[in-house]
């Protein structure tokens, strides 16, 4: 259940990125930014999955939280940082 929520949050972030860039720079740039963020998601997930399997004890395993859920949770902070730098920080510089 937690995994689905995280996937939906990613889809919402990708939709936001697409519409923001599409309105500013065009359709091709919007599709390109979504492609970059999807690629980033898969690469970071491939990096956090082995880390989660190493640090997650099997005794904590439940139907709601597994090592795969932990890998997705570990994925959120770097993605939020990159999303912040790419959208929020750039927007603040443009307003100044």
Jmol script that loads the backbone (N, CA, C; Angstrom):
load data "model"
ATOM      1  N   UNK A   1       0.819  -1.191   0.000  1.00  0.00           N
ATOM      2  CA  UNK A   1       0.000   0.000   0.000  1.00  0.00           C
ATOM      3  C   UNK A   1       0.870   1.265   0.000  1.00  0.00           C
ATOM      4  N   UNK A   2       1.935   1.246   0.763  1.00  0.00           N
ATOM      5  CA  UNK A   2       2.837   2.392   0.810  1.00  0.00           C
ATOM      6  C   UNK A   2       3.525   2.563  -0.539  1.00  0.00           C
ATOM      7  N   UNK A   3       3.866   1.462  -1.173  1.00  0.00           N
ATOM      8  CA  UNK A   3       4.518   1.538  -2.480  1.00  0.00           C
ATOM      9  C   UNK A   3       3.631   2.231  -3.501  1.00  0.00           C
ATOM     10  N   UNK A   4       2.352   1.908  -3.499  1.00  0.00           N
ATOM     11  CA  UNK A   4       1.426   2.513  -4.449  1.00  0.00           C
ATOM     12  C   UNK A   4       1.319   4.011  -4.207  1.00  0.00           C
ATOM     13  N   UNK A   5       1.280   4.416  -2.945  1.00  0.00           N
ATOM     14  CA  UNK A   5       1.235   5.836  -2.617  1.00  0.00           C
ATOM     15  C   UNK A   5       2.482   6.556  -3.129  1.00  0.00           C
ATOM     16  N   UNK A   6       3.640   5.941  -2.964  1.00  0.00           N
ATOM     17  CA  UNK A   6       4.885   6.543  -3.442  1.00  0.00           C
ATOM     18  C   UNK A   6       4.887   6.618  -4.966  1.00  0.00           C
ATOM     19  N   UNK A   7       4.401   5.581  -5.626  1.00  0.00           N
ATOM     20  CA  UNK A   7       4.318   5.619  -7.093  1.00  0.00           C
ATOM     21  C   UNK A   7       3.363   6.723  -7.562  1.00  0.00           C
ATOM     22  N   UNK A   8       2.232   6.879  -6.889  1.00  0.00           N
ATOM     23  CA  UNK A   8       1.295   7.941  -7.259  1.00  0.00           C
ATOM     24  C   UNK A   8       1.908   9.320  -7.048  1.00  0.00           C
ATOM     25  N   UNK A   9       2.671   9.490  -5.986  1.00  0.00           N
ATOM     26  CA  UNK A   9       3.351  10.770  -5.766  1.00  0.00           C
ATOM     27  C   UNK A   9       4.354  11.060  -6.885  1.00  0.00           C
ATOM     28  N   UNK A  10       5.021  10.023  -7.345  1.00  0.00           N
ATOM     29  CA  UNK A  10       5.947  10.200  -8.468  1.00  0.00           C
ATOM     30  C   UNK A  10       5.193  10.599  -9.739  1.00  0.00           C
ATOM     31  N   UNK A  11       4.080   9.969  -9.984  1.00  0.00           N
ATOM     32  CA  UNK A  11       3.293  10.305 -11.170  1.00  0.00           C
ATOM     33  C   UNK A  11       2.809  11.754 -11.095  1.00  0.00           C
ATOM     34  N   UNK A  12       2.380  12.198  -9.912  1.00  0.00           N
ATOM     35  CA  UNK A  12       1.975  13.589  -9.753  1.00  0.00           C
ATOM     36  C   UNK A  12       3.140  14.545  -9.981  1.00  0.00           C
ATOM     37  N   UNK A  13       4.315  14.205  -9.474  1.00  0.00           N
ATOM     38  CA  UNK A  13       5.491  15.060  -9.673  1.00  0.00           C
ATOM     39  C   UNK A  13       5.864  15.113 -11.149  1.00  0.00           C
ATOM     40  N   UNK A  14       5.785  13.985 -11.841  1.00  0.00           N
ATOM     41  CA  UNK A  14       6.094  13.971 -13.270  1.00  0.00           C
ATOM     42  C   UNK A  14       5.075  14.797 -14.057  1.00  0.00           C
ATOM     43  N   UNK A  15       3.808  14.714 -13.658  1.00  0.00           N
ATOM     44  CA  UNK A  15       2.779  15.507 -14.336  1.00  0.00           C
ATOM     45  C   UNK A  15       3.015  17.001 -14.105  1.00  0.00           C
ATOM     46  N   UNK A  16       3.402  17.367 -12.883  1.00  0.00           N
ATOM     47  CA  UNK A  16       3.717  18.765 -12.589  1.00  0.00           C
ATOM     48  C   UNK A  16       4.907  19.231 -13.425  1.00  0.00           C
ATOM     49  N   UNK A  17       5.943  18.423 -13.472  1.00  0.00           N
ATOM     50  CA  UNK A  17       7.135  18.785 -14.244  1.00  0.00           C
ATOM     51  C   UNK A  17       6.791  18.933 -15.724  1.00  0.00           C
ATOM     52  N   UNK A  18       6.009  18.011 -16.245  1.00  0.00           N
ATOM     53  CA  UNK A  18       5.640  18.081 -17.657  1.00  0.00           C
ATOM     54  C   UNK A  18       4.857  19.347 -17.960  1.00  0.00           C
ATOM     55  N   UNK A  19       3.822  19.627 -17.169  1.00  0.00           N
ATOM     56  CA  UNK A  19       2.987  20.785 -17.478  1.00  0.00           C
ATOM     57  C   UNK A  19       3.746  22.099 -17.296  1.00  0.00           C
ATOM     58  N   UNK A  20       4.608  22.179 -16.299  1.00  0.00           N
ATOM     59  CA  UNK A  20       5.372  23.406 -16.073  1.00  0.00           C
ATOM     60  C   UNK A  20       6.324  23.675 -17.236  1.00  0.00           C
ATOM     61  N   UNK A  21       7.076  22.677 -17.632  1.00  0.00           N
ATOM     62  CA  UNK A  21       8.039  22.856 -18.719  1.00  0.00           C
ATOM     63  C   UNK A  21       7.320  22.974 -20.063  1.00  0.00           C
ATOM     64  N   UNK A  22       6.237  22.248 -20.237  1.00  0.00           N
ATOM     65  CA  UNK A  22       5.476  22.321 -21.483  1.00  0.00           C
ATOM     66  C   UNK A  22       4.931  23.727 -21.714  1.00  0.00           C
ATOM     67  N   UNK A  23       4.435  24.377 -20.664  1.00  0.00           N
ATOM     68  CA  UNK A  23       3.911  25.727 -20.798  1.00  0.00           C
ATOM     69  C   UNK A  23       5.015  26.742 -21.059  1.00  0.00           C
ATOM     70  N   UNK A  24       6.200  26.499 -20.515  1.00  0.00           N
ATOM     71  CA  UNK A  24       7.283  27.465 -20.669  1.00  0.00           C
ATOM     72  C   UNK A  24       8.087  27.252 -21.950  1.00  0.00           C
ATOM     73  N   UNK A  25       8.378  25.988 -22.298  1.00  0.00           N
ATOM     74  CA  UNK A  25       9.324  25.730 -23.379  1.00  0.00           C
ATOM     75  C   UNK A  25       8.789  24.882 -24.522  1.00  0.00           C
ATOM     76  N   UNK A  26       7.652  24.243 -24.342  1.00  0.00           N
ATOM     77  CA  UNK A  26       7.088  23.461 -25.433  1.00  0.00           C
ATOM     78  C   UNK A  26       6.949  21.986 -25.096  1.00  0.00           C
ATOM     79  N   UNK A  27       6.302  21.279 -26.003  1.00  0.00           N
ATOM     80  CA  UNK A  27       5.967  19.872 -25.802  1.00  0.00           C
ATOM     81  C   UNK A  27       7.194  18.981 -25.718  1.00  0.00           C
ATOM     82  N   UNK A  28       8.139  19.174 -26.633  1.00  0.00           N
ATOM     83  CA  UNK A  28       9.321  18.319 -26.646  1.00  0.00           C
ATOM     84  C   UNK A  28      10.121  18.453 -25.343  1.00  0.00           C
ATOM     85  N   UNK A  29      10.277  19.673 -24.852  1.00  0.00           N
ATOM     86  CA  UNK A  29      11.009  19.883 -23.591  1.00  0.00           C
ATOM     87  C   UNK A  29      10.261  19.265 -22.417  1.00  0.00           C
ATOM     88  N   UNK A  30       8.938  19.328 -22.439  1.00  0.00           N
ATOM     89  CA  UNK A  30       8.140  18.704 -21.383  1.00  0.00           C
ATOM     90  C   UNK A  30       8.318  17.198 -21.355  1.00  0.00           C
ATOM     91  N   UNK A  31       8.285  16.592 -22.529  1.00  0.00           N
ATOM     92  CA  UNK A  31       8.498  15.143 -22.605  1.00  0.00           C
ATOM     93  C   UNK A  31       9.919  14.771 -22.200  1.00  0.00           C
ATOM     94  N   UNK A  32      10.860  15.618 -22.562  1.00  0.00           N
ATOM     95  CA  UNK A  32      12.252  15.356 -22.211  1.00  0.00           C
ATOM     96  C   UNK A  32      12.479  15.415 -20.702  1.00  0.00           C
ATOM     97  N   UNK A  33      11.874  16.374 -20.022  1.00  0.00           N
ATOM     98  CA  UNK A  33      12.056  16.474 -18.572  1.00  0.00           C
ATOM     99  C   UNK A  33      11.400  15.281 -17.868  1.00  0.00           C
ATOM    100  N   UNK A  34      10.280  14.809 -18.380  1.00  0.00           N
ATOM    101  CA  UNK A  34       9.653  13.617 -17.795  1.00  0.00           C
ATOM    102  C   UNK A  34      10.544  12.403 -18.007  1.00  0.00           C
ATOM    103  N   UNK A  35      11.116  12.286 -19.177  1.00  0.00           N
ATOM    104  CA  UNK A  35      12.021  11.177 -19.463  1.00  0.00           C
ATOM    105  C   UNK A  35      13.231  11.206 -18.529  1.00  0.00           C
ATOM    106  N   UNK A  36      13.769  12.380 -18.280  1.00  0.00           N
ATOM    107  CA  UNK A  36      14.917  12.508 -17.375  1.00  0.00           C
ATOM    108  C   UNK A  36      14.532  12.108 -15.954  1.00  0.00           C
ATOM    109  N   UNK A  37      13.371  12.556 -15.490  1.00  0.00           N
ATOM    110  CA  UNK A  37      12.962  12.206 -14.129  1.00  0.00           C
ATOM    111  C   UNK A  37      12.611  10.721 -13.988  1.00  0.00           C
ATOM    112  N   UNK A  38      12.040  10.119 -15.022  1.00  0.00           N
ATOM    113  CA  UNK A  38      11.766   8.673 -14.990  1.00  0.00           C
ATOM    114  C   UNK A  38      13.080   7.897 -14.964  1.00  0.00           C
ATOM    115  N   UNK A  39      14.032   8.325 -15.776  1.00  0.00           N
ATOM    116  CA  UNK A  39      15.348   7.685 -15.780  1.00  0.00           C
ATOM    117  C   UNK A  39      16.026   7.834 -14.420  1.00  0.00           C
ATOM    118  N   UNK A  40      15.936   9.015 -13.846  1.00  0.00           N
ATOM    119  CA  UNK A  40      16.493   9.255 -12.516  1.00  0.00           C
ATOM    120  C   UNK A  40      15.840   8.354 -11.464  1.00  0.00           C
ATOM    121  N   UNK A  41      14.524   8.193 -11.564  1.00  0.00           N
ATOM    122  CA  UNK A  41      13.802   7.325 -10.642  1.00  0.00           C
ATOM    123  C   UNK A  41      14.318   5.885 -10.711  1.00  0.00           C
ATOM    124  N   UNK A  42      14.455   5.358 -11.922  1.00  0.00           N
ATOM    125  CA  UNK A  42      14.890   3.973 -12.060  1.00  0.00           C
ATOM    126  C   UNK A  42      16.345   3.778 -11.638  1.00  0.00           C
ATOM    127  N   UNK A  43      17.190   4.734 -11.932  1.00  0.00           N
ATOM    128  CA  UNK A  43      18.593   4.615 -11.530  1.00  0.00           C
ATOM    129  C   UNK A  43      18.733   4.686 -10.014  1.00  0.00           C
ATOM    130  N   UNK A  44      18.066   5.661  -9.394  1.00  0.00           N
ATOM    131  CA  UNK A  44      18.149   5.762  -7.927  1.00  0.00           C
ATOM    132  C   UNK A  44      17.498   4.569  -7.241  1.00  0.00           C
ATOM    133  N   UNK A  45      16.427   4.052  -7.803  1.00  0.00           N
ATOM    134  CA  UNK A  45      15.788   2.876  -7.216  1.00  0.00           C
ATOM    135  C   UNK A  45      16.716   1.665  -7.304  1.00  0.00           C
ATOM    136  N   UNK A  46      17.434   1.540  -8.407  1.00  0.00           N
ATOM    137  CA  UNK A  46      18.403   0.452  -8.538  1.00  0.00           C
ATOM    138  C   UNK A  46      19.554   0.604  -7.541  1.00  0.00           C
ATOM    139  N   UNK A  47      19.878   1.826  -7.152  1.00  0.00           N
ATOM    140  CA  UNK A  47      20.941   2.042  -6.165  1.00  0.00           C
ATOM    141  C   UNK A  47      20.453   1.852  -4.730  1.00  0.00           C
ATOM    142  N   UNK A  48      19.215   2.239  -4.441  1.00  0.00           N
ATOM    143  CA  UNK A  48      18.723   2.126  -3.070  1.00  0.00           C
ATOM    144  C   UNK A  48      18.207   0.732  -2.730  1.00  0.00           C
ATOM    145  N   UNK A  49      17.857  -0.046  -3.713  1.00  0.00           N
ATOM    146  CA  UNK A  49      17.336  -1.381  -3.434  1.00  0.00           C
ATOM    147  C   UNK A  49      18.345  -2.293  -2.738  1.00  0.00           C
ATOM    148  N   UNK A  50      19.589  -2.393  -3.207  1.00  0.00           N
ATOM    149  CA  UNK A  50      20.546  -3.229  -2.466  1.00  0.00           C
ATOM    150  C   UNK A  50      20.847  -2.698  -1.073  1.00  0.00           C
ATOM    151  N   UNK A  51      20.863  -1.381  -0.924  1.00  0.00           N
ATOM    152  CA  UNK A  51      21.100  -0.790   0.400  1.00  0.00           C
ATOM    153  C   UNK A  51      19.971  -1.169   1.350  1.00  0.00           C
ATOM    154  N   UNK A  52      18.734  -1.097   0.865  1.00  0.00           N
ATOM    155  CA  UNK A  52      17.585  -1.450   1.696  1.00  0.00           C
ATOM    156  C   UNK A  52      17.598  -2.926   2.076  1.00  0.00           C
ATOM    157  N   UNK A  53      18.001  -3.786   1.152  1.00  0.00           N
ATOM    158  CA  UNK A  53      18.057  -5.219   1.464  1.00  0.00           C
ATOM    159  C   UNK A  53      19.148  -5.526   2.488  1.00  0.00           C
ATOM    160  N   UNK A  54      20.192  -4.717   2.507  1.00  0.00           N
ATOM    161  CA  UNK A  54      21.263  -4.926   3.489  1.00  0.00           C
ATOM    162  C   UNK A  54      20.877  -4.467   4.888  1.00  0.00           C
ATOM    163  N   UNK A  55      20.164  -3.349   4.993  1.00  0.00           N
ATOM    164  CA  UNK A  55      19.907  -2.785   6.322  1.00  0.00           C
ATOM    165  C   UNK A  55      18.551  -3.181   6.905  1.00  0.00           C
ATOM    166  N   UNK A  56      17.687  -3.798   6.112  1.00  0.00           N
ATOM    167  CA  UNK A  56      16.354  -4.144   6.592  1.00  0.00           C
ATOM    168  C   UNK A  56      16.351  -5.549   7.201  1.00  0.00           C
ATOM    169  N   UNK A  57      16.095  -5.661   8.516  1.00  0.00           N
ATOM    170  CA  UNK A  57      16.040  -6.998   9.116  1.00  0.00           C
ATOM    171  C   UNK A  57      14.753  -7.740   8.734  1.00  0.00           C
ATOM    172  N   UNK A  58      14.877  -9.003   8.516  1.00  0.00           N
ATOM    173  CA  UNK A  58      13.722  -9.811   8.112  1.00  0.00           C
ATOM    174  C   UNK A  58      12.660  -9.891   9.212  1.00  0.00           C
ATOM    175  N   UNK A  59      13.031  -9.690  10.457  1.00  0.00           N
ATOM    176  CA  UNK A  59      12.050  -9.757  11.540  1.00  0.00           C
ATOM    177  C   UNK A  59      11.067  -8.582  11.489  1.00  0.00           C
ATOM    178  N   UNK A  60      11.426  -7.500  10.811  1.00  0.00           N
ATOM    179  CA  UNK A  60      10.546  -6.338  10.703  1.00  0.00           C
ATOM    180  C   UNK A  60       9.585  -6.445   9.530  1.00  0.00           C
ATOM    181  N   UNK A  61       9.720  -7.479   8.749  1.00  0.00           N
ATOM    182  CA  UNK A  61       8.903  -7.627   7.543  1.00  0.00           C
ATOM    183  C   UNK A  61       7.429  -7.764   7.921  1.00  0.00           C
ATOM    184  N   UNK A  62       6.596  -6.996   7.222  1.00  0.00           N
ATOM    185  CA  UNK A  62       5.151  -7.056   7.426  1.00  0.00           C
ATOM    186  C   UNK A  62       4.474  -6.906   6.061  1.00  0.00           C
ATOM    187  N   UNK A  63       3.177  -7.106   5.997  1.00  0.00           N
ATOM    188  CA  UNK A  63       2.495  -6.920   4.706  1.00  0.00           C
ATOM    189  C   UNK A  63       2.537  -5.467   4.218  1.00  0.00           C
ATOM    190  N   UNK A  64       2.759  -4.523   5.124  1.00  0.00           N
ATOM    191  CA  UNK A  64       2.715  -3.116   4.751  1.00  0.00           C
ATOM    192  C   UNK A  64       4.093  -2.504   4.507  1.00  0.00           C
ATOM    193  N   UNK A  65       5.118  -3.066   5.120  1.00  0.00           N
ATOM    194  CA  UNK A  65       6.455  -2.484   4.992  1.00  0.00           C
ATOM    195  C   UNK A  65       7.473  -3.592   4.785  1.00  0.00           C
ATOM    196  N   UNK A  66       8.082  -3.586   3.606  1.00  0.00           N
ATOM    197  CA  UNK A  66       9.103  -4.583   3.261  1.00  0.00           C
ATOM    198  C   UNK A  66      10.384  -3.848   2.893  1.00  0.00           C
ATOM    199  N   UNK A  67      11.378  -4.597   2.499  1.00  0.00           N
ATOM    200  CA  UNK A  67      12.632  -3.962   2.080  1.00  0.00           C
ATOM    201  C   UNK A  67      12.447  -3.165   0.785  1.00  0.00           C
ATOM    202  N   UNK A  68      11.518  -3.587  -0.055  1.00  0.00           N
ATOM    203  CA  UNK A  68      11.224  -2.812  -1.261  1.00  0.00           C
ATOM    204  C   UNK A  68      10.578  -1.475  -0.911  1.00  0.00           C
ATOM    205  N   UNK A  69       9.733  -1.456   0.090  1.00  0.00           N
ATOM    206  CA  UNK A  69       9.159  -0.203   0.555  1.00  0.00           C
ATOM    207  C   UNK A  69      10.241   0.703   1.107  1.00  0.00           C
ATOM    208  N   UNK A  70      11.173   0.125   1.850  1.00  0.00           N
ATOM    209  CA  UNK A  70      12.277   0.917   2.378  1.00  0.00           C
ATOM    210  C   UNK A  70      13.127   1.496   1.261  1.00  0.00           C
ATOM    211  N   UNK A  71      13.346   0.743   0.211  1.00  0.00           N
ATOM    212  CA  UNK A  71      14.135   1.274  -0.909  1.00  0.00           C
ATOM    213  C   UNK A  71      13.430   2.454  -1.565  1.00  0.00           C
ATOM    214  N   UNK A  72      12.109   2.398  -1.660  1.00  0.00           N
ATOM    215  CA  UNK A  72      11.371   3.537  -2.205  1.00  0.00           C
ATOM    216  C   UNK A  72      11.375   4.729  -1.256  1.00  0.00           C
ATOM    217  N   UNK A  73      11.348   4.464   0.039  1.00  0.00           N
ATOM    218  CA  UNK A  73      11.421   5.560   1.015  1.00  0.00           C
ATOM    219  C   UNK A  73      12.804   6.204   0.982  1.00  0.00           C
ATOM    220  N   UNK A  74      13.846   5.398   0.830  1.00  0.00           N
ATOM    221  CA  UNK A  74      15.204   5.941   0.711  1.00  0.00           C
ATOM    222  C   UNK A  74      15.385   6.739  -0.577  1.00  0.00           C
ATOM    223  N   UNK A  75      14.569   6.473  -1.542  1.00  0.00           N
ATOM    224  CA  UNK A  75      14.628   7.156  -2.833  1.00  0.00           C
ATOM    225  C   UNK A  75      14.057   8.565  -2.778  1.00  0.00           C
ATOM    226  N   UNK A  76      13.164   8.825  -1.850  1.00  0.00           N
ATOM    227  CA  UNK A  76      12.459  10.103  -1.809  1.00  0.00           C
ATOM    228  C   UNK A  76      13.373  11.303  -1.526  1.00  0.00           C
ATOM    229  N   UNK A  77      14.246  11.282  -0.505  1.00  0.00           N
ATOM    230  CA  UNK A  77      15.049  12.497  -0.233  1.00  0.00           C
ATOM    231  C   UNK A  77      15.931  12.975  -1.395  1.00  0.00           C
ATOM    232  N   UNK A  78      16.672  12.096  -2.084  1.00  0.00           N
ATOM    233  CA  UNK A  78      17.448  12.631  -3.204  1.00  0.00           C
ATOM    234  C   UNK A  78      16.574  13.181  -4.334  1.00  0.00           C
ATOM    235  N   UNK A  79      15.445  12.544  -4.580  1.00  0.00           N
ATOM    236  CA  UNK A  79      14.560  13.041  -5.630  1.00  0.00           C
ATOM    237  C   UNK A  79      13.940  14.375  -5.255  1.00  0.00           C
ATOM    238  N   UNK A  80      13.562  14.537  -4.003  1.00  0.00           N
ATOM    239  CA  UNK A  80      13.004  15.820  -3.564  1.00  0.00           C
ATOM    240  C   UNK A  80      14.056  16.913  -3.687  1.00  0.00           C
ATOM    241  N   UNK A  81      15.287  16.616  -3.329  1.00  0.00           N
ATOM    242  CA  UNK A  81      16.366  17.599  -3.450  1.00  0.00           C
ATOM    243  C   UNK A  81      16.577  18.008  -4.910  1.00  0.00           C
ATOM    244  N   UNK A  82      16.623  17.042  -5.809  1.00  0.00           N
ATOM    245  CA  UNK A  82      16.821  17.339  -7.229  1.00  0.00           C
ATOM    246  C   UNK A  82      15.631  18.108  -7.792  1.00  0.00           C
ATOM    247  N   UNK A  83      14.424  17.711  -7.399  1.00  0.00           N
ATOM    248  CA  UNK A  83      13.222  18.410  -7.845  1.00  0.00           C
ATOM    249  C   UNK A  83      13.230  19.844  -7.335  1.00  0.00           C
ATOM    250  N   UNK A  84      13.649  20.039  -6.082  1.00  0.00           N
ATOM    251  CA  UNK A  84      13.728  21.378  -5.495  1.00  0.00           C
ATOM    252  C   UNK A  84      14.737  22.242  -6.248  1.00  0.00           C
ATOM    253  N   UNK A  85      15.909  21.696  -6.513  1.00  0.00           N
ATOM    254  CA  UNK A  85      16.945  22.449  -7.215  1.00  0.00           C
ATOM    255  C   UNK A  85      16.494  22.782  -8.632  1.00  0.00           C
ATOM    256  N   UNK A  86      15.846  21.855  -9.295  1.00  0.00           N
ATOM    257  CA  UNK A  86      15.477  22.046 -10.692  1.00  0.00           C
ATOM    258  C   UNK A  86      14.302  23.001 -10.858  1.00  0.00           C
ATOM    259  N   UNK A  87      13.332  22.981  -9.938  1.00  0.00           N
ATOM    260  CA  UNK A  87      12.138  23.796 -10.119  1.00  0.00           C
ATOM    261  C   UNK A  87      12.054  24.988  -9.169  1.00  0.00           C
ATOM    262  N   UNK A  88      12.235  24.781  -7.889  1.00  0.00           N
ATOM    263  CA  UNK A  88      12.002  25.856  -6.919  1.00  0.00           C
ATOM    264  C   UNK A  88      13.152  26.851  -6.901  1.00  0.00           C
ATOM    265  N   UNK A  89      14.369  26.370  -6.849  1.00  0.00           N
ATOM    266  CA  UNK A  89      15.522  27.249  -6.760  1.00  0.00           C
ATOM    267  C   UNK A  89      15.702  28.060  -8.044  1.00  0.00           C
ATOM    268  N   UNK A  90      15.469  27.459  -9.181  1.00  0.00           N
ATOM    269  CA  UNK A  90      15.568  28.168 -10.453  1.00  0.00           C
ATOM    270  C   UNK A  90      14.494  29.238 -10.543  1.00  0.00           C
ATOM    271  N   UNK A  91      13.306  28.921 -10.052  1.00  0.00           N
ATOM    272  CA  UNK A  91      12.199  29.874 -10.080  1.00  0.00           C
ATOM    273  C   UNK A  91      12.502  31.094  -9.213  1.00  0.00           C
ATOM    274  N   UNK A  92      13.142  30.885  -8.075  1.00  0.00           N
ATOM    275  CA  UNK A  92      13.507  32.008  -7.200  1.00  0.00           C
ATOM    276  C   UNK A  92      14.549  32.903  -7.843  1.00  0.00           C
ATOM    277  N   UNK A  93      15.500  32.326  -8.551  1.00  0.00           N
ATOM    278  CA  UNK A  93      16.525  33.112  -9.237  1.00  0.00           C
ATOM    279  C   UNK A  93      15.909  33.953 -10.351  1.00  0.00           C
ATOM    280  N   UNK A  94      14.915  33.400 -11.043  1.00  0.00           N
ATOM    281  CA  UNK A  94      14.273  34.130 -12.126  1.00  0.00           C
ATOM    282  C   UNK A  94      13.473  35.321 -11.606  1.00  0.00           C
ATOM    283  N   UNK A  95      12.903  35.214 -10.408  1.00  0.00           N
ATOM    284  CA  UNK A  95      12.121  36.310  -9.837  1.00  0.00           C
ATOM    285  C   UNK A  95      13.008  37.444  -9.341  1.00  0.00           C
ATOM    286  N   UNK A  96      14.238  37.133  -8.955  1.00  0.00           N
ATOM    287  CA  UNK A  96      15.144  38.176  -8.426  1.00  0.00           C
ATOM    288  C   UNK A  96      15.676  39.076  -9.500  1.00  0.00           C
TER     289      UNK A  96
END
end "model"
wireframe off; spacefill off
backbone 0.3
color backbone group
